[in-house]
Amino acid sequence: MQPVDYTTLRALAAELRVRCIPSRLEQVYQLDRTHLAIALRTIERRSWLHVCWHSQAAHVAIGAAPPKGPDTFTFSDQLRHQLKGLALVEIAEIAPWERVLDFRFSRRPGDAIVWHLYVEVMGKYSNAILVDRDDAIVTAAHQVSSQQSSVRPIQTGKPYEIPPVLTSPMPSKAEDFERWRDRVALVPDTLRRNLTQTYRGVSSSLAQTLAIAADLDPKASTETLTPEDWRRLFATWQRWIDRLDSEQFAPRETEAGYTVLGDFVGGDAEPKSASQNGDDRSANALVFEYYRERLDRQSFDRVRHQLGQKVANALKKLGVKRDGFVKRLSESDGADIHRQRADLLMAHLHEWEPGMKAIELSDFETGEPVKIALNPEHNAVINAQRLYKKHQKLKRARDAVQPLLDEVTDEIDYLERVDAAIATIDRYREAADLETLEDIRDELIEQGYIPAPQHHARPNRKDDNFHRFRAPSGHEILIGRNNRQNDRLTFRVANDYDLWFHTQEIPGSHVLLRLEPGTVPDSADMQFVANLAARYSRARQSELVPVIYTEPRHVYKPKGAKPGTAIYKHEQVIWGQPQQVDLASP
């Protein structure tokens, strides 16, 4: 991921000052271990300031409101306790060319500063630290003990110290061309590497932007540059410093990520001041969306892998358990044979002789000879009693095992539905994909398959982010993404005029064809919906899949059944063709 460099931080801070100074802090909500959102209220509007100290995605930006839910983190609780209701009156840099912003709070605008929230955007050393007016650390997102770092420990009660000063020189407009070129070209290497390592505040992405703006290859060796190349690069360098001084930036997306110097790399971006940038073209909006999307992708891959492993392992264990129950039931199928042999033996006691190891008798019904093994140490009556006892034991085993087998079978059916839901979300396309996986994880936590992690808080999300399609004739089609959505779709959203679809005896999503009163779908609509139902099922790789459809009033949920369970009647079958569905669709 592209890190927030000093130039980007300056652009973000300039916009934040215009938008949020002064403002009142209304709320603090921590989303996870490395990300919190702060609600700031000005006269015009309410904004959510996102502060993230993730090692790969540290940033600070105005963004969307966080999902509502319980916040169980100590850090955010302390921030709320100390800062709620105070005024954010200033956003300052603690030192030249340092990627640290000082958010300063007072009782009201014009009063003395009483709190500092330092946001350090420094890669793996990123942090958020609350400091009082005496420079004592009150709380920190990530505390660092003296054993972890002898250079700069960060602990409550200790004085706050700024990060160690970098030794590399600071870029300056006053530096002459010869001195600048000698520094950059001192050690032969690629242009991008030399710019990055020579001066502080120059990131790899910025060095590449400057090189491209000067019509140079960032990977070119400094030894190959001509005097004219150096002149063009120096002019671009000074132009960049002018931008920092004037705080005029041109935010835009790039193929590799983003830049706040969009006019340097071409395109339609124009430099504007922080007050001229609208929300849609602001550096804050650009940075927030960039990291939100990439962090969501990381979370998506991690959660999907975790859920896939958990479900696969649970299914494997349940499969072994089911096989054991089936084996015991098959053994109990021979219970009546033992009773029949005991009856034969009791009816022919006169044929038994002491010391017999086996006796051959004629079957009551068929007359066929039946050989019965005997214990020579016991008489015929005791041998018959042993057979009767074995018959009773096997019969009791069937009565005891059958409910257990039914329970395991139901559990396997449930997990196969979960597995089918996970399989249909094969890659990240939108934020709803991650939300769907998180809902599945919460469901598995509720069902006891996954232990609840520390600080686990379930956001209060609406369950209406179904997959949505349009039938050929324009009718709306809704598809549940997981068991919770399936239940909501079938038992709350559906009405008497709709049609309900599901793959026959195959785990898959519940599909609803929305119809107006008196409307009858044509064959093209029915086939299209059947194809979708097959596509969002475990049989999506097949050529033909049986799909049933019925009216929602004929679909029921058994009492106490697990999420996503439904039984139906009065169904009809139509063959779905999942391969006819465009895999690039939602």
Backbone torsions as a table, in degrees:
resi	resn	phi	psi	omega
1	MET	NA	146.2	178.9
2	GLN	-73.3	125.2	179.9
3	PRO	-79.7	155.0	173.9
4	VAL	-74.3	114.8	179.3
5	ASP	-92.8	-178.0	-175.3
6	TYR	-64.4	-39.3	179.9
7	THR	-61.8	-45.9	178.7
8	THR	-63.1	-39.9	-179.5
9	LEU	-64.6	-36.6	177.4
10	ARG	-64.8	-41.2	178.8
11	ALA	-64.8	-42.3	178.3
12	LEU	-62.9	-45.2	-177.8
13	ALA	-65.2	-38.3	179.3
14	ALA	-61.9	-43.5	178.6
15	GLU	-67.7	-38.4	-179.9
16	LEU	-63.5	-37.9	179.6
17	ARG	-64.1	-41.1	179.6
18	VAL	-67.2	-39.1	-172.6
19	ARG	-85.5	-33.5	-167.0
20	CYS	-119.3	0.5	-178.8
21	ILE	-110.2	120.1	-8.0
22	PRO	-87.3	161.3	176.8
23	SER	-152.9	162.3	179.2
24	ARG	-106.3	132.6	178.5
25	LEU	-78.5	118.1	-176.5
26	GLU	-100.9	-34.1	-174.0
27	GLN	-157.5	153.1	173.8
28	VAL	-131.0	128.7	179.8
29	TYR	-134.8	124.5	179.1
30	GLN	-97.3	121.7	-176.3
31	LEU	-78.7	-41.1	179.5
32	ASP	-156.2	-164.0	-173.9
33	ARG	-67.5	-19.6	-174.2
34	THR	-127.9	18.7	-171.9
35	HIS	-152.7	125.1	173.9
36	LEU	-133.2	159.6	179.2
37	ALA	-125.1	136.4	-177.4
38	ILE	-118.6	124.9	178.6
39	ALA	-86.4	121.7	-179.8
40	LEU	-118.5	129.3	-176.7
41	ARG	-111.9	121.2	171.2
42	THR	-107.4	-176.5	179.4
43	ILE	-66.5	-35.0	-175.8
44	GLU	-83.4	-36.1	-170.3
45	ARG	-164.6	173.7	174.4
46	ARG	-111.1	132.9	-178.6
47	SER	-125.9	151.4	176.5
48	TRP	-109.2	114.0	177.3
49	LEU	-89.5	117.2	179.4
50	HIS	-95.1	127.5	178.5
51	VAL	-119.2	120.2	-176.5
52	CYS	-127.5	130.0	177.6
53	TRP	-115.7	28.0	174.9
54	HIS	-60.0	138.1	-174.6
55	SER	-60.9	-29.1	-179.5
56	GLN	-104.4	-12.6	-173.2
57	ALA	-137.9	35.2	179.7
58	ALA	-63.7	131.3	179.3
59	HIS	-165.3	168.3	173.1
60	VAL	-138.3	128.0	-175.2
61	ALA	-164.8	152.7	171.6
62	ILE	-76.7	131.4	-177.4
63	GLY	-148.4	-163.3	-176.5
64	ALA	-71.7	158.1	176.2
65	ALA	-65.8	139.1	-179.7
66	PRO	-72.2	158.3	176.5
67	PRO	-66.0	143.7	-179.2
68	LYS	-74.1	138.1	179.8
69	GLY	175.2	169.9	179.9
70	PRO	-68.2	144.2	177.3
71	ASP	-115.0	114.7	-174.5
72	THR	-110.8	15.3	-177.1
73	PHE	-89.5	140.2	-179.8
74	THR	-70.0	-38.5	-176.5
75	PHE	-60.6	-49.2	-179.6
76	SER	-66.8	-33.4	178.4
77	ASP	-63.4	-39.6	178.3
78	GLN	-70.2	-37.2	176.6
79	LEU	-63.5	-43.4	177.4
80	ARG	-59.4	-44.3	-176.7
81	HIS	-62.7	-38.8	-173.9
82	GLN	-91.1	-33.0	-169.2
83	LEU	-108.4	-16.8	-174.5
84	LYS	-60.3	129.6	179.6
85	GLY	90.0	-10.1	179.3
86	LEU	-81.8	166.8	-178.9
87	ALA	-101.8	129.7	170.3
88	LEU	-82.3	113.0	-171.0
89	VAL	-111.7	-13.1	-177.5
90	GLU	-160.2	145.1	171.8
91	ILE	-126.6	112.0	-172.6
92	ALA	-126.7	161.1	171.7
93	GLU	-92.4	139.0	-175.8
94	ILE	-78.8	-22.6	-179.1
95	ALA	-161.8	153.8	179.4
96	PRO	-60.0	133.9	174.9
97	TRP	63.8	22.5	174.4
98	GLU	-102.3	138.6	179.7
99	ARG	-88.2	58.0	178.9
100	VAL	-134.8	127.1	176.5
101	LEU	-108.5	139.9	179.5
102	ASP	-108.3	106.9	175.9
103	PHE	-89.7	114.2	-171.9
104	ARG	-104.7	133.3	-175.6
105	PHE	-121.7	143.0	174.4
106	SER	-136.8	174.0	-179.7
107	ARG	-62.2	-43.2	176.6
108	ARG	-156.2	159.0	-179.6
109	PRO	-53.8	132.8	-178.4
110	GLY	98.9	-18.7	178.0
111	ASP	-81.7	171.3	179.6
112	ALA	-69.0	149.8	178.5
113	ILE	-69.7	130.0	-179.6
114	VAL	-114.4	-21.9	179.7
115	TRP	-141.9	147.7	174.2
116	HIS	-124.5	129.2	171.5
117	LEU	-110.7	105.7	-179.7
118	TYR	-89.2	123.5	177.4
119	VAL	-109.9	111.1	-177.0
120	GLU	-101.7	110.7	-178.3
121	VAL	-101.7	85.2	-171.8
122	MET	-138.7	52.4	176.1
123	GLY	61.1	-129.8	-177.6
124	LYS	-70.3	-11.1	178.2
125	TYR	-99.0	11.6	-177.9
126	SER	-64.2	150.5	-176.3
127	ASN	-163.6	166.9	171.0
128	ALA	-133.0	125.0	-169.9
129	ILE	-132.6	127.5	176.8
130	LEU	-96.6	126.7	-175.1
131	VAL	-128.4	139.0	179.8
132	ASP	-84.5	-176.5	-175.6
133	ARG	-65.9	-18.5	178.7
134	ASP	-95.1	13.4	179.2
135	ASP	66.2	23.5	176.1
136	ALA	-94.6	136.3	-179.8
137	ILE	-73.4	124.2	179.0
138	VAL	-95.6	-41.2	176.3
139	THR	-158.3	158.8	-179.6
140	ALA	-145.4	146.4	177.8
141	ALA	-62.8	-37.3	-179.6
142	HIS	-137.5	109.2	179.0
143	GLN	-83.8	141.6	-177.7
144	VAL	-121.7	117.3	-178.9
145	SER	-80.1	167.0	178.6
146	SER	-67.1	-24.2	175.2
147	GLN	-71.5	-32.5	179.1
148	GLN	-78.0	-33.4	179.5
149	SER	-152.0	117.1	176.5
150	SER	-84.0	-14.8	-178.3
151	VAL	-79.3	-46.1	-174.8
152	ARG	-148.4	76.4	174.6
153	PRO	-70.1	146.6	179.2
154	ILE	-126.1	105.5	-177.3
155	GLN	-141.4	148.8	-179.8
156	THR	-60.8	140.9	-179.6
157	GLY	89.5	-19.0	179.8
158	LYS	-86.6	154.3	177.5
159	PRO	-69.6	146.0	178.8
160	TYR	-79.8	132.5	176.8
161	GLU	-121.0	140.4	179.3
162	ILE	-70.0	156.8	178.8
163	PRO	-57.7	153.2	178.8
164	PRO	-54.7	137.4	-177.4
165	VAL	-69.8	135.2	178.0
166	LEU	-71.8	148.4	-177.3
167	THR	-90.0	-18.1	-178.6
168	SER	-71.4	151.8	-177.0
169	PRO	-67.9	156.9	178.6
170	MET	-92.8	140.2	175.0
171	PRO	-60.8	141.7	-177.9
172	SER	-146.1	139.6	177.4
173	LYS	-69.8	-23.6	-178.2
174	ALA	-78.0	-15.0	-178.3
175	GLU	-69.3	133.3	-177.7
176	ASP	-80.4	165.3	-174.8
177	PHE	-60.6	-45.8	-175.7
178	GLU	-62.4	-46.7	179.7
179	ARG	-61.8	-43.1	-179.7
180	TRP	-62.8	-47.0	-178.5
181	ARG	-64.6	-41.0	-179.9
182	ASP	-61.2	-37.4	179.4
183	ARG	-67.6	-46.0	-177.0
184	VAL	-68.1	-35.1	-174.6
185	ALA	-96.3	8.6	-174.6
186	LEU	-58.9	-47.9	178.9
187	VAL	-112.1	117.5	-178.6
188	PRO	-59.7	127.3	178.0
189	ASP	-167.9	-174.0	178.2
190	THR	-68.2	153.5	-178.1
191	LEU	-62.1	-42.7	-179.2
192	ARG	-62.7	-43.6	-179.0
193	ARG	-66.3	-41.7	-177.6
194	ASN	-67.2	-39.8	176.9
195	LEU	-63.6	-39.9	-178.4
196	THR	-67.2	-41.9	-173.7
197	GLN	-86.9	-16.9	-176.3
198	THR	-83.9	-42.5	-174.7
199	TYR	-117.6	145.3	173.8
200	ARG	-75.4	153.0	178.3
201	GLY	84.0	1.8	-179.7
202	VAL	-108.3	111.2	178.3
203	SER	-88.9	171.5	179.4
204	SER	-63.4	-41.6	-179.9
205	SER	-67.8	-37.3	177.9
206	LEU	-66.8	-42.5	178.9
207	ALA	-59.9	-39.4	178.2
208	GLN	-66.3	-41.3	178.7
209	THR	-61.6	-44.5	-179.9
210	LEU	-63.8	-41.0	-179.7
211	ALA	-64.8	-44.5	-179.8
212	ILE	-64.5	-39.8	179.2
213	ALA	-63.3	-28.0	177.8
214	ALA	-91.4	10.6	179.0
215	ASP	62.0	42.1	180.0
216	LEU	-125.4	158.2	176.6
217	ASP	-86.0	119.9	-179.3
218	PRO	-58.6	-25.3	-178.8
219	LYS	-89.9	-1.1	-179.2
220	ALA	-70.0	147.1	178.1
221	SER	-74.1	143.8	178.6
222	THR	-64.0	-21.5	179.3
223	GLU	-71.2	-20.1	-176.8
224	THR	-92.2	-6.2	-177.1
225	LEU	-75.5	137.3	177.7
226	THR	-86.5	164.7	176.2
227	PRO	-55.3	-37.4	178.1
228	GLU	-66.1	-38.3	176.4
229	ASP	-59.8	-44.9	-179.8
230	TRP	-63.0	-39.1	179.6
231	ARG	-63.7	-45.7	179.0
232	ARG	-62.3	-41.3	-179.7
233	LEU	-66.4	-38.6	179.5
234	PHE	-66.4	-38.2	177.7
235	ALA	-64.0	-40.7	176.5
236	THR	-65.0	-39.1	178.6
237	TRP	-59.1	-47.7	-180.0
238	GLN	-68.1	-34.1	176.4
239	ARG	-62.4	-38.9	177.3
240	TRP	-63.6	-43.5	179.9
241	ILE	-64.9	-36.8	176.4
242	ASP	-60.4	-39.5	179.2
243	ARG	-62.5	-42.1	178.9
244	LEU	-63.6	-40.3	-178.5
245	ASP	-68.9	-39.7	-178.1
246	SER	-86.2	-12.0	-177.8
247	GLU	54.2	45.8	173.3
248	GLN	-112.3	123.3	-174.0
249	PHE	-133.1	163.3	179.7
250	ALA	-131.1	81.4	-178.0
251	PRO	-67.2	139.2	174.5
252	ARG	-164.9	158.4	176.3
253	GLU	-78.8	152.6	174.2
254	THR	-128.0	173.3	178.8
255	GLU	-62.9	-36.0	-177.8
256	ALA	-88.5	-19.7	-177.7
257	GLY	171.5	-101.4	-178.5
258	TYR	-154.0	167.9	173.4
259	THR	-152.6	151.3	173.6
260	VAL	-102.1	7.8	175.6
261	LEU	-119.7	55.2	-172.9
262	GLY	-61.2	-34.5	-179.5
263	ASP	-70.8	-15.7	177.7
264	PHE	-70.8	-28.0	-175.5
265	VAL	-111.2	19.0	177.5
266	GLY	87.2	-174.6	-178.6
267	GLY	93.5	-169.5	-175.2
268	ASP	-97.6	8.8	-178.4
269	ALA	-71.6	138.0	177.7
270	GLU	-124.4	141.3	179.5
271	PRO	-67.1	133.6	179.0
272	LYS	-137.9	158.0	174.1
273	SER	-77.1	168.6	-177.7
274	ALA	-61.6	-33.5	-178.8
275	SER	-74.7	-17.3	-178.9
276	GLN	-90.7	-20.0	-177.1
277	ASN	-75.9	120.4	174.1
278	GLY	-74.0	169.3	-177.2
279	ASP	-60.0	-34.6	-176.2
280	ASP	-76.4	-21.1	-178.8
281	ARG	-115.5	14.6	-176.4
282	SER	-82.7	156.5	176.1
283	ALA	-64.8	-35.4	179.7
284	ASN	-62.5	-46.4	179.9
285	ALA	-64.1	-40.2	-179.2
286	LEU	-64.6	-48.5	-178.0
287	VAL	-66.7	-42.5	-179.7
288	PHE	-59.9	-48.4	-178.9
289	GLU	-66.0	-36.9	-179.6
290	TYR	-60.8	-50.9	-176.5
291	TYR	-77.2	-32.4	176.7
292	ARG	-60.7	-46.0	-177.9
293	GLU	-65.6	-40.9	-177.6
294	ARG	-75.8	-36.6	175.2
295	LEU	-67.4	-36.6	176.1
296	ASP	-63.0	-40.2	178.5
297	ARG	-62.7	-43.9	177.9
298	GLN	-61.8	-46.0	179.4
299	SER	-63.5	-39.8	179.2
300	PHE	-58.7	-50.3	-179.1
301	ASP	-61.9	-41.9	-178.4
302	ARG	-67.1	-47.4	-178.1
303	VAL	-66.6	-41.2	-179.3
304	ARG	-63.9	-41.2	178.1
305	HIS	-65.0	-43.2	-179.8
306	GLN	-61.5	-47.2	-178.3
307	LEU	-66.0	-42.1	179.2
308	GLY	-59.3	-42.9	179.4
309	GLN	-66.2	-44.2	-179.1
310	LYS	-62.4	-46.3	-178.0
311	VAL	-67.4	-42.2	179.8
312	ALA	-62.2	-43.9	179.6
313	ASN	-65.3	-41.0	179.4
314	ALA	-65.2	-41.4	178.5
315	LEU	-64.6	-37.8	178.9
316	LYS	-63.1	-45.7	179.6
317	LYS	-65.4	-42.2	179.5
318	LEU	-66.5	-33.6	177.0
319	GLY	-63.2	-41.6	176.8
320	VAL	-63.5	-42.7	-179.9
321	LYS	-64.4	-41.4	178.8
322	ARG	-63.7	-42.4	179.1
323	ASP	-61.2	-37.9	178.1
324	GLY	-65.0	-42.1	178.6
325	PHE	-65.8	-41.0	179.2
326	VAL	-62.2	-39.6	178.6
327	LYS	-63.6	-42.7	179.0
328	ARG	-66.5	-35.2	177.2
329	LEU	-69.1	-38.4	178.2
330	SER	-64.6	-34.5	176.1
331	GLU	-67.3	-37.2	-179.0
332	SER	-72.4	-14.4	176.6
333	ASP	-61.9	-22.1	179.7
334	GLY	-88.8	11.3	-178.0
335	ALA	-61.9	-42.6	-177.9
336	ASP	-66.4	-28.5	177.9
337	ILE	-62.7	-42.0	179.3
338	HIS	-65.0	-38.9	178.0
339	ARG	-66.1	-41.4	179.7
340	GLN	-62.8	-40.6	179.1
341	ARG	-68.0	-36.7	176.8
342	ALA	-63.9	-40.2	178.5
343	ASP	-63.6	-41.3	177.9
344	LEU	-61.1	-44.1	-177.5
345	LEU	-65.7	-41.0	179.1
346	MET	-66.9	-31.7	179.6
347	ALA	-76.7	-15.6	-178.0
348	HIS	-127.4	43.4	179.0
349	LEU	-60.7	-30.0	-175.8
350	HIS	-69.9	-15.7	-179.1
351	GLU	-89.5	-8.7	-178.7
352	TRP	-77.3	143.9	176.7
353	GLU	-130.2	144.7	-179.5
354	PRO	-56.3	141.9	177.4
355	GLY	83.6	2.6	-179.4
356	MET	-72.9	133.6	176.6
357	LYS	-94.8	-15.5	178.2
358	ALA	-161.0	156.7	178.0
359	ILE	-141.2	140.6	-178.9
360	GLU	-109.2	121.9	-177.0
361	LEU	-129.8	159.7	-179.0
362	SER	-87.9	133.9	179.3
363	ASP	-63.4	142.7	-177.3
364	PHE	-60.6	-40.7	-172.0
365	GLU	-93.3	-47.5	-173.9
366	THR	-93.3	-21.7	-176.2
367	GLY	77.3	1.1	178.9
368	GLU	-73.0	146.7	179.6
369	PRO	-67.4	136.8	178.6
370	VAL	-123.5	123.4	-179.3
371	LYS	-94.1	125.3	-177.4
372	ILE	-115.8	123.1	177.7
373	ALA	-73.4	140.0	-178.5
374	LEU	-127.0	154.7	171.7
375	ASN	-92.3	114.4	-174.6
376	PRO	-64.4	-15.5	-178.6
377	GLU	-82.5	-10.6	-178.5
378	HIS	-122.3	158.1	178.5
379	ASN	-80.3	179.9	-174.9
380	ALA	-65.1	-37.4	-178.6
381	VAL	-64.0	-44.9	-179.6
382	ILE	-65.8	-38.9	177.0
383	ASN	-62.0	-39.3	178.1
384	ALA	-66.5	-40.2	178.1
385	GLN	-62.3	-37.3	178.1
386	ARG	-63.5	-38.8	178.4
387	LEU	-67.9	-39.2	176.9
388	TYR	-62.4	-41.7	180.0
389	LYS	-64.4	-40.4	178.6
390	LYS	-64.0	-38.2	177.3
391	HIS	-62.2	-44.4	-179.7
392	GLN	-65.5	-39.1	-179.6
393	LYS	-63.7	-45.8	-179.7
394	LEU	-67.4	-35.0	178.4
395	LYS	-66.9	-41.4	177.0
396	ARG	-65.3	-36.2	179.0
397	ALA	-61.3	-42.1	178.7
398	ARG	-62.4	-44.7	-179.8
399	ASP	-62.7	-32.3	-179.1
400	ALA	-83.9	-36.0	-173.7
401	VAL	-80.5	-34.9	-175.6
402	GLN	-57.4	-45.7	176.6
403	PRO	-62.5	-36.7	178.4
404	LEU	-65.6	-40.1	177.8
405	LEU	-64.8	-40.8	178.6
406	ASP	-62.9	-40.1	179.8
407	GLU	-65.4	-44.0	178.9
408	VAL	-64.9	-39.8	179.2
409	THR	-62.6	-42.7	177.5
410	ASP	-62.6	-39.5	-179.7
411	GLU	-66.3	-40.3	177.5
412	ILE	-64.2	-43.3	177.8
413	ASP	-58.8	-41.8	179.9
414	TYR	-63.8	-48.8	-178.4
415	LEU	-66.8	-30.6	175.6
416	GLU	-67.8	-33.2	174.3
417	ARG	-66.4	-41.3	177.3
418	VAL	-63.0	-44.4	-179.9
419	ASP	-61.7	-38.4	178.4
420	ALA	-65.5	-38.5	178.8
421	ALA	-65.5	-40.4	178.5
422	ILE	-65.8	-40.7	-177.4
423	ALA	-64.6	-34.0	-179.5
424	THR	-71.5	-21.1	176.8
425	ILE	-95.8	72.7	-169.9
426	ASP	-78.9	-22.0	178.5
427	ARG	-155.0	163.3	-177.7
428	TYR	-79.7	125.1	176.6
429	ARG	-121.8	-34.9	-177.5
430	GLU	-152.8	168.9	-177.6
431	ALA	-60.4	-29.6	-179.9
432	ALA	-63.3	-26.6	178.3
433	ASP	-64.7	-44.1	177.2
434	LEU	-66.0	-41.6	178.8
435	GLU	-60.2	-37.8	179.3
436	THR	-64.1	-44.1	178.1
437	LEU	-64.9	-39.1	178.3
438	GLU	-65.4	-35.9	174.9
439	ASP	-63.7	-40.4	177.6
440	ILE	-64.2	-41.6	178.0
441	ARG	-62.3	-43.5	178.2
442	ASP	-62.1	-38.1	179.1
443	GLU	-64.6	-43.2	179.3
444	LEU	-68.0	-30.4	174.2
445	ILE	-66.4	-44.5	178.8
446	GLU	-62.4	-35.8	-178.6
447	GLN	-83.3	-4.1	174.7
448	GLY	88.1	11.0	-179.9
449	TYR	-85.3	-23.0	180.0
450	ILE	-130.0	132.1	176.1
451	PRO	-70.3	143.0	-180.0
452	ALA	-69.6	125.6	178.4
453	PRO	-70.6	162.4	178.0
454	GLN	-64.6	143.7	-178.9
455	HIS	62.0	26.2	179.4
456	HIS	-76.0	122.7	178.6
457	ALA	-129.5	126.7	-179.1
458	ARG	-91.1	115.3	179.8
459	PRO	-67.5	150.5	178.6
460	ASN	-86.1	86.7	-178.4
461	ARG	-101.4	151.4	172.6
462	LYS	-74.4	141.8	-179.5
463	ASP	-94.2	36.7	-175.9
464	ASP	-113.5	16.6	177.2
465	ASN	-88.5	55.6	178.1
466	PHE	-68.3	161.3	165.3
467	HIS	-66.9	136.4	-177.9
468	ARG	-126.2	131.1	178.1
469	PHE	-134.0	170.9	173.8
470	ARG	-122.4	130.8	176.3
471	ALA	-70.4	163.9	179.9
472	PRO	-52.1	-34.4	-179.5
473	SER	-88.9	1.1	175.7
474	GLY	102.4	-4.7	179.1
475	HIS	-66.3	143.0	178.9
476	GLU	-76.7	142.2	177.7
477	ILE	-124.3	127.7	178.2
478	LEU	-114.2	137.3	-179.1
479	ILE	-130.4	126.4	177.4
480	GLY	-69.5	141.0	-179.2
481	ARG	-91.3	-23.5	-179.2
482	ASN	-153.3	-178.1	-175.3
483	ASN	-61.7	-40.1	-179.3
484	ARG	-63.5	-43.7	178.6
485	GLN	-68.4	-35.6	176.9
486	ASN	-59.5	-45.7	178.4
487	ASP	-61.2	-45.2	-178.7
488	ARG	-64.6	-42.6	-178.2
489	LEU	-62.1	-45.2	-173.4
490	THR	-78.8	-40.7	-170.2
491	PHE	-106.1	-3.6	178.1
492	ARG	-127.1	-43.4	-175.7
493	VAL	-80.7	-41.4	-174.1
494	ALA	-63.1	143.2	173.4
495	ASN	-121.3	179.7	-172.3
496	ASP	-67.9	-16.6	-177.1
497	TYR	-91.9	-12.3	-176.2
498	ASP	-80.2	172.2	172.0
499	LEU	-123.0	137.2	-176.4
500	TRP	-107.3	130.7	-177.6
501	PHE	-121.2	148.3	175.5
502	HIS	-163.3	145.1	176.2
503	THR	-64.6	141.3	-174.8
504	GLN	-78.4	117.1	177.9
505	GLU	57.2	25.7	179.5
506	ILE	-131.6	129.7	178.8
507	PRO	-58.9	136.5	179.4
508	GLY	-176.3	-178.1	-178.3
509	SER	-79.1	153.6	169.6
510	HIS	-81.2	134.7	-176.4
511	VAL	-123.7	135.6	-176.2
512	LEU	-125.1	124.3	173.0
513	LEU	-97.5	111.3	-177.2
514	ARG	-80.4	128.6	-177.5
515	LEU	-130.7	147.4	175.0
516	GLU	-82.3	156.6	179.1
517	PRO	-55.5	130.4	178.4
518	GLY	84.1	-0.8	-178.5
519	THR	-87.0	136.8	176.5
520	VAL	-119.4	119.3	-179.0
521	PRO	-69.3	147.3	177.8
522	ASP	-85.6	177.4	-175.2
523	SER	-64.7	-33.3	179.3
524	ALA	-65.7	-41.5	176.8
525	ASP	-62.5	-46.7	-178.0
526	MET	-61.1	-43.3	-179.6
527	GLN	-66.6	-39.3	179.4
528	PHE	-62.3	-44.5	180.0
529	VAL	-67.2	-39.9	178.1
530	ALA	-62.2	-39.2	177.6
531	ASN	-62.9	-40.5	178.2
532	LEU	-65.9	-43.0	178.8
533	ALA	-60.0	-39.3	178.0
534	ALA	-69.9	-37.1	-179.5
535	ARG	-64.4	-40.0	-179.4
536	TYR	-96.1	52.0	177.6
537	SER	-142.9	177.5	-179.8
538	ARG	-72.2	-13.6	-177.6
539	ALA	-101.5	25.1	-172.9
540	ARG	-68.0	-13.9	177.7
541	GLN	-89.3	-4.1	-177.9
542	SER	-82.1	164.6	177.8
543	GLU	-82.8	-45.4	179.0
544	LEU	-128.5	134.8	-177.3
545	VAL	-133.4	128.4	177.0
546	PRO	-71.3	128.1	-179.6
547	VAL	-124.1	130.8	177.1
548	ILE	-99.6	153.3	172.9
549	TYR	-141.5	148.3	-179.8
550	THR	-159.6	175.9	176.8
551	GLU	-79.6	144.7	-178.0
552	PRO	-56.6	-27.1	-179.3
553	ARG	-70.3	-11.9	177.7
554	HIS	-98.8	11.1	179.8
555	VAL	-110.9	131.7	-175.2
556	TYR	-131.2	155.5	174.0
557	LYS	-113.9	117.7	179.5
558	PRO	-59.7	145.1	179.8
559	LYS	-61.8	128.8	179.0
560	GLY	79.1	5.6	-178.2
561	ALA	-73.0	156.8	179.7
562	LYS	-70.9	161.3	-179.5
563	PRO	-55.5	141.4	177.3
564	GLY	86.9	-5.6	-178.6
565	THR	-79.7	135.7	178.3
566	ALA	-150.8	141.1	171.9
567	ILE	-117.4	152.3	-172.9
568	TYR	-143.7	165.7	176.6
569	LYS	-148.1	172.1	-178.3
570	HIS	55.6	35.1	-177.5
571	GLU	-87.0	157.4	171.8
572	GLN	-125.3	157.7	-173.8
573	VAL	-111.8	138.1	172.6
574	ILE	-136.2	144.9	-176.3
575	TRP	-90.9	118.7	178.2
576	GLY	-88.6	150.5	179.1
577	GLN	-123.1	89.0	-174.9
578	PRO	-62.1	-27.0	-178.2
579	GLN	-70.5	-13.3	178.3
580	GLN	-82.0	-7.4	179.1
581	VAL	-89.5	131.8	178.5
582	ASP	-65.4	119.8	-177.2
583	LEU	-68.6	-13.9	178.1
584	ALA	-83.5	-8.7	178.3
585	SER	-73.9	168.8	-174.2
586	PRO	-53.4	NA	NA
